[in-house]
Amino acid sequence: MRIKLPTGTPAELARPTVGEATGGLVLWPDIRGLRPVFDAHVQRLADDHSLVVVAPEMYPGEEDLALDARHARAATFSDDDKLSDALAAADATGFDHVGVLGFCMGGMYAMKSLASDRFDRAVAFYGMVRVPEQWAGGTQRDAIDVVRERGARGGLNLLCIFGTNDPWCPLDQIDEVEEAGATVIRYEGAEHGWAQDPSVDWYRPDDAADAWRRAEAFLTQ
């Protein structure tokens, strides 16, 4: 169901259809934001793993923006605002320590959510290790900096899933996040955005099934 977080950001919230929840998860969608495919992911994860899952809208109040406008708008995003939404979503789960999962832009924010110890583990599907040039602004840091800081504090539980042919996630940056202590899984020849939306031409069903299995095992271990 749709809720509004105390930050004013809409979010999708799901509880297990049967039984009680035993944990919480925050899910960051991709640049296109909340839509039926993510509503379905939220409910499936809740049902399969007895979780309360909350997914904040990436573009609150601007849900109708076209993709080009979303890229332009991203340059004005604030890490502090996104972390506030992530923490509000964590509160909405009702659990003190939760996992965080994200895709594409949301994968970048899943890594950045590790700035707070509220998140005890994270999975990033092809999240940008460094802010892309077209999104760069004074209010955004590179995700790798947050990952390194969390690693220095101890307790870096981060799984990063990448394709080896992804222009948004260059190979040298994938190596950077692995060297910082993340567990990295590479899918040979995969480009970008191949696991979350079966309706797109570049969806890779076998790799997606394997990656989801690994992600869910990591988040629920």
Contacts in CASP RR format, 6 or more apart in sequence:
PFRMAT RR
TARGET T0000
AUTHOR 0000-0000-0000
METHOD contacts of the structure
MODEL  1
MRIKLPTGTPAELARPTVGEATGGLVLWPDIRGLRPVFDAHVQRLADDHS
LVVVAPEMYPGEEDLALDARHARAATFSDDDKLSDALAAADATGFDHVGV
LGFCMGGMYAMKSLASDRFDRAVAFYGMVRVPEQWAGGTQRDAIDVVRER
GARGGLNLLCIFGTNDPWCPLDQIDEVEEAGATVIRYEGAEHGWAQDPSV
DWYRPDDAADAWRRAEAFLTQ
1 12 0 8 1.000
1 13 0 8 1.000
1 14 0 8 1.000
2 10 0 8 1.000
2 11 0 8 1.000
2 12 0 8 1.000
2 13 0 8 1.000
3 10 0 8 1.000
3 11 0 8 1.000
3 12 0 8 1.000
3 13 0 8 1.000
3 54 0 8 1.000
3 92 0 8 1.000
4 10 0 8 1.000
4 11 0 8 1.000
5 11 0 8 1.000
5 56 0 8 1.000
5 85 0 8 1.000
5 88 0 8 1.000
5 89 0 8 1.000
5 92 0 8 1.000
6 88 0 8 1.000
6 91 0 8 1.000
7 81 0 8 1.000
7 84 0 8 1.000
7 85 0 8 1.000
7 88 0 8 1.000
8 60 0 8 1.000
9 56 0 8 1.000
9 57 0 8 1.000
9 60 0 8 1.000
9 85 0 8 1.000
9 88 0 8 1.000
10 34 0 8 1.000
10 56 0 8 1.000
10 57 0 8 1.000
10 60 0 8 1.000
10 61 0 8 1.000
10 63 0 8 1.000
11 34 0 8 1.000
11 54 0 8 1.000
11 55 0 8 1.000
11 56 0 8 1.000
11 57 0 8 1.000
11 85 0 8 1.000
11 89 0 8 1.000
11 92 0 8 1.000
12 34 0 8 1.000
12 38 0 8 1.000
12 39 0 8 1.000
12 42 0 8 1.000
12 54 0 8 1.000
12 55 0 8 1.000
13 42 0 8 1.000
13 52 0 8 1.000
13 53 0 8 1.000
13 54 0 8 1.000
13 55 0 8 1.000
13 92 0 8 1.000
14 39 0 8 1.000
14 42 0 8 1.000
14 43 0 8 1.000
14 45 0 8 1.000
14 46 0 8 1.000
14 47 0 8 1.000
14 52 0 8 1.000
14 53 0 8 1.000
15 21 0 8 1.000
15 46 0 8 1.000
15 52 0 8 1.000
16 46 0 8 1.000
16 47 0 8 1.000
16 50 0 8 1.000
16 51 0 8 1.000
17 43 0 8 1.000
17 46 0 8 1.000
17 47 0 8 1.000
18 47 0 8 1.000
19 50 0 8 1.000
20 50 0 8 1.000
21 46 0 8 1.000
21 50 0 8 1.000
21 51 0 8 1.000
21 52 0 8 1.000
21 93 0 8 1.000
21 95 0 8 1.000
22 50 0 8 1.000
22 51 0 8 1.000
23 50 0 8 1.000
23 51 0 8 1.000
23 52 0 8 1.000
23 93 0 8 1.000
23 95 0 8 1.000
23 98 0 8 1.000
24 51 0 8 1.000
24 52 0 8 1.000
24 53 0 8 1.000
24 54 0 8 1.000
24 90 0 8 1.000
24 93 0 8 1.000
24 94 0 8 1.000
24 95 0 8 1.000
24 98 0 8 1.000
24 99 0 8 1.000
25 45 0 8 1.000
25 49 0 8 1.000
25 51 0 8 1.000
25 52 0 8 1.000
25 53 0 8 1.000
25 54 0 8 1.000
25 93 0 8 1.000
25 98 0 8 1.000
25 99 0 8 1.000
25 100 0 8 1.000
25 101 0 8 1.000
25 219 0 8 1.000
26 53 0 8 1.000
26 54 0 8 1.000
26 55 0 8 1.000
26 56 0 8 1.000
26 86 0 8 1.000
26 89 0 8 1.000
26 90 0 8 1.000
26 93 0 8 1.000
26 98 0 8 1.000
26 99 0 8 1.000
26 100 0 8 1.000
26 101 0 8 1.000
26 113 0 8 1.000
26 119 0 8 1.000
27 38 0 8 1.000
27 41 0 8 1.000
27 42 0 8 1.000
27 45 0 8 1.000
27 53 0 8 1.000
27 54 0 8 1.000
27 55 0 8 1.000
27 100 0 8 1.000
27 101 0 8 1.000
27 102 0 8 1.000
28 55 0 8 1.000
28 56 0 8 1.000
28 58 0 8 1.000
28 86 0 8 1.000
28 100 0 8 1.000
28 101 0 8 1.000
28 102 0 8 1.000
28 103 0 8 1.000
28 105 0 8 1.000
28 106 0 8 1.000
28 107 0 8 1.000
28 109 0 8 1.000
28 110 0 8 1.000
28 113 0 8 1.000
29 35 0 8 1.000
29 38 0 8 1.000
29 55 0 8 1.000
29 57 0 8 1.000
29 58 0 8 1.000
29 102 0 8 1.000
29 103 0 8 1.000
29 106 0 8 1.000
30 58 0 8 1.000
30 102 0 8 1.000
30 103 0 8 1.000
30 104 0 8 1.000
30 105 0 8 1.000
30 106 0 8 1.000
30 193 0 8 1.000
30 196 0 8 1.000
30 197 0 8 1.000
31 58 0 8 1.000
31 67 0 8 1.000
31 70 0 8 1.000
31 71 0 8 1.000
31 74 0 8 1.000
31 104 0 8 1.000
31 105 0 8 1.000
31 106 0 8 1.000
32 58 0 8 1.000
32 67 0 8 1.000
32 70 0 8 1.000
33 57 0 8 1.000
33 58 0 8 1.000
33 59 0 8 1.000
33 63 0 8 1.000
34 55 0 8 1.000
34 57 0 8 1.000
34 58 0 8 1.000
34 63 0 8 1.000
37 196 0 8 1.000
37 197 0 8 1.000
37 198 0 8 1.000
37 199 0 8 1.000
38 55 0 8 1.000
38 196 0 8 1.000
41 55 0 8 1.000
41 196 0 8 1.000
42 53 0 8 1.000
42 54 0 8 1.000
42 55 0 8 1.000
43 53 0 8 1.000
45 51 0 8 1.000
45 53 0 8 1.000
45 101 0 8 1.000
45 216 0 8 1.000
46 52 0 8 1.000
46 53 0 8 1.000
48 216 0 8 1.000
49 216 0 8 1.000
49 219 0 8 1.000
49 220 0 8 1.000
51 93 0 8 1.000
51 220 0 8 1.000
52 92 0 8 1.000
52 93 0 8 1.000
52 94 0 8 1.000
52 95 0 8 1.000
53 93 0 8 1.000
54 89 0 8 1.000
54 90 0 8 1.000
54 92 0 8 1.000
54 93 0 8 1.000
55 89 0 8 1.000
56 85 0 8 1.000
56 86 0 8 1.000
56 88 0 8 1.000
56 89 0 8 1.000
57 63 0 8 1.000
58 105 0 8 1.000
58 106 0 8 1.000
59 65 0 8 1.000
59 70 0 8 1.000
59 73 0 8 1.000
60 85 0 8 1.000
62 73 0 8 1.000
65 73 0 8 1.000
71 134 0 8 1.000
71 135 0 8 1.000
72 134 0 8 1.000
74 105 0 8 1.000
74 134 0 8 1.000
74 135 0 8 1.000
75 134 0 8 1.000
75 135 0 8 1.000
75 136 0 8 1.000
75 137 0 8 1.000
76 137 0 8 1.000
76 139 0 8 1.000
77 135 0 8 1.000
77 139 0 8 1.000
77 140 0 8 1.000
78 139 0 8 1.000
78 140 0 8 1.000
79 112 0 8 1.000
79 115 0 8 1.000
79 139 0 8 1.000
79 140 0 8 1.000
79 141 0 8 1.000
80 139 0 8 1.000
82 109 0 8 1.000
82 112 0 8 1.000
82 113 0 8 1.000
83 112 0 8 1.000
83 113 0 8 1.000
83 115 0 8 1.000
83 116 0 8 1.000
86 100 0 8 1.000
86 109 0 8 1.000
86 113 0 8 1.000
86 116 0 8 1.000
86 119 0 8 1.000
87 116 0 8 1.000
87 118 0 8 1.000
90 98 0 8 1.000
90 118 0 8 1.000
90 119 0 8 1.000
96 118 0 8 1.000
97 118 0 8 1.000
97 119 0 8 1.000
97 120 0 8 1.000
98 118 0 8 1.000
98 119 0 8 1.000
98 120 0 8 1.000
99 119 0 8 1.000
99 120 0 8 1.000
99 121 0 8 1.000
99 122 0 8 1.000
99 219 0 8 1.000
100 110 0 8 1.000
100 113 0 8 1.000
100 114 0 8 1.000
100 119 0 8 1.000
100 121 0 8 1.000
100 122 0 8 1.000
100 123 0 8 1.000
101 107 0 8 1.000
101 110 0 8 1.000
101 122 0 8 1.000
101 123 0 8 1.000
101 124 0 8 1.000
101 125 0 8 1.000
101 215 0 8 1.000
101 219 0 8 1.000
102 109 0 8 1.000
102 110 0 8 1.000
102 123 0 8 1.000
102 124 0 8 1.000
102 125 0 8 1.000
102 127 0 8 1.000
103 125 0 8 1.000
103 126 0 8 1.000
103 127 0 8 1.000
103 193 0 8 1.000
103 195 0 8 1.000
103 196 0 8 1.000
104 125 0 8 1.000
104 126 0 8 1.000
104 127 0 8 1.000
104 128 0 8 1.000
104 168 0 8 1.000
104 192 0 8 1.000
104 193 0 8 1.000
104 196 0 8 1.000
105 127 0 8 1.000
105 128 0 8 1.000
106 124 0 8 1.000
106 127 0 8 1.000
107 124 0 8 1.000
107 125 0 8 1.000
107 126 0 8 1.000
107 127 0 8 1.000
107 128 0 8 1.000
108 124 0 8 1.000
108 127 0 8 1.000
108 128 0 8 1.000
108 129 0 8 1.000
108 131 0 8 1.000
108 143 0 8 1.000
110 122 0 8 1.000
110 123 0 8 1.000
110 124 0 8 1.000
110 127 0 8 1.000
111 122 0 8 1.000
111 124 0 8 1.000
111 127 0 8 1.000
111 129 0 8 1.000
111 143 0 8 1.000
111 146 0 8 1.000
111 147 0 8 1.000
111 158 0 8 1.000
111 160 0 8 1.000
111 177 0 8 1.000
112 141 0 8 1.000
112 143 0 8 1.000
112 146 0 8 1.000
113 119 0 8 1.000
113 122 0 8 1.000
114 122 0 8 1.000
114 146 0 8 1.000
114 147 0 8 1.000
114 150 0 8 1.000
114 156 0 8 1.000
114 158 0 8 1.000
115 146 0 8 1.000
115 149 0 8 1.000
115 150 0 8 1.000
117 153 0 8 1.000
120 157 0 8 1.000
121 157 0 8 1.000
121 158 0 8 1.000
121 159 0 8 1.000
121 218 0 8 1.000
121 219 0 8 1.000
122 157 0 8 1.000
122 158 0 8 1.000
122 159 0 8 1.000
123 158 0 8 1.000
123 159 0 8 1.000
123 160 0 8 1.000
123 161 0 8 1.000
123 215 0 8 1.000
123 218 0 8 1.000
123 219 0 8 1.000
124 143 0 8 1.000
124 158 0 8 1.000
124 159 0 8 1.000
124 160 0 8 1.000
124 161 0 8 1.000
125 161 0 8 1.000
125 193 0 8 1.000
125 195 0 8 1.000
125 196 0 8 1.000
125 211 0 8 1.000
125 215 0 8 1.000
126 161 0 8 1.000
126 162 0 8 1.000
126 163 0 8 1.000
126 166 0 8 1.000
126 168 0 8 1.000
126 169 0 8 1.000
126 192 0 8 1.000
126 193 0 8 1.000
126 194 0 8 1.000
126 195 0 8 1.000
127 143 0 8 1.000
127 160 0 8 1.000
127 162 0 8 1.000
127 168 0 8 1.000
127 169 0 8 1.000
128 135 0 8 1.000
128 143 0 8 1.000
128 168 0 8 1.000
128 169 0 8 1.000
129 142 0 8 1.000
129 143 0 8 1.000
129 144 0 8 1.000
129 169 0 8 1.000
129 173 0 8 1.000
129 174 0 8 1.000
129 176 0 8 1.000
129 177 0 8 1.000
130 142 0 8 1.000
130 143 0 8 1.000
130 144 0 8 1.000
130 173 0 8 1.000
131 137 0 8 1.000
131 140 0 8 1.000
131 141 0 8 1.000
131 142 0 8 1.000
131 143 0 8 1.000
132 168 0 8 1.000
143 177 0 8 1.000
144 173 0 8 1.000
144 176 0 8 1.000
144 177 0 8 1.000
144 180 0 8 1.000
147 156 0 8 1.000
147 158 0 8 1.000
147 177 0 8 1.000
147 180 0 8 1.000
147 181 0 8 1.000
147 182 0 8 1.000
148 180 0 8 1.000
150 156 0 8 1.000
150 158 0 8 1.000
151 180 0 8 1.000
151 181 0 8 1.000
156 180 0 8 1.000
156 181 0 8 1.000
156 182 0 8 1.000
157 218 0 8 1.000
158 177 0 8 1.000
158 181 0 8 1.000
158 182 0 8 1.000
158 183 0 8 1.000
159 182 0 8 1.000
159 183 0 8 1.000
159 184 0 8 1.000
159 185 0 8 1.000
159 214 0 8 1.000
159 215 0 8 1.000
159 218 0 8 1.000
160 174 0 8 1.000
160 177 0 8 1.000
160 178 0 8 1.000
160 182 0 8 1.000
160 183 0 8 1.000
160 184 0 8 1.000
160 185 0 8 1.000
161 184 0 8 1.000
161 185 0 8 1.000
161 187 0 8 1.000
161 195 0 8 1.000
161 211 0 8 1.000
161 214 0 8 1.000
161 215 0 8 1.000
162 169 0 8 1.000
162 174 0 8 1.000
162 184 0 8 1.000
162 185 0 8 1.000
162 186 0 8 1.000
162 187 0 8 1.000
162 190 0 8 1.000
163 169 0 8 1.000
163 186 0 8 1.000
163 187 0 8 1.000
163 188 0 8 1.000
163 189 0 8 1.000
163 190 0 8 1.000
163 191 0 8 1.000
163 192 0 8 1.000
163 194 0 8 1.000
164 171 0 8 1.000
164 186 0 8 1.000
164 187 0 8 1.000
164 188 0 8 1.000
164 189 0 8 1.000
164 190 0 8 1.000
165 189 0 8 1.000
165 190 0 8 1.000
165 191 0 8 1.000
166 190 0 8 1.000
166 191 0 8 1.000
166 192 0 8 1.000
167 191 0 8 1.000
167 192 0 8 1.000
168 192 0 8 1.000
169 192 0 8 1.000
174 184 0 8 1.000
174 186 0 8 1.000
177 184 0 8 1.000
178 184 0 8 1.000
183 218 0 8 1.000
185 211 0 8 1.000
185 214 0 8 1.000
187 194 0 8 1.000
187 204 0 8 1.000
187 207 0 8 1.000
187 211 0 8 1.000
190 204 0 8 1.000
190 207 0 8 1.000
191 202 0 8 1.000
192 202 0 8 1.000
193 200 0 8 1.000
193 202 0 8 1.000
194 200 0 8 1.000
194 202 0 8 1.000
194 203 0 8 1.000
194 204 0 8 1.000
194 207 0 8 1.000
194 208 0 8 1.000
195 203 0 8 1.000
195 204 0 8 1.000
195 207 0 8 1.000
195 208 0 8 1.000
195 211 0 8 1.000
195 212 0 8 1.000
196 208 0 8 1.000
197 203 0 8 1.000
198 205 0 8 1.000
198 208 0 8 1.000
END
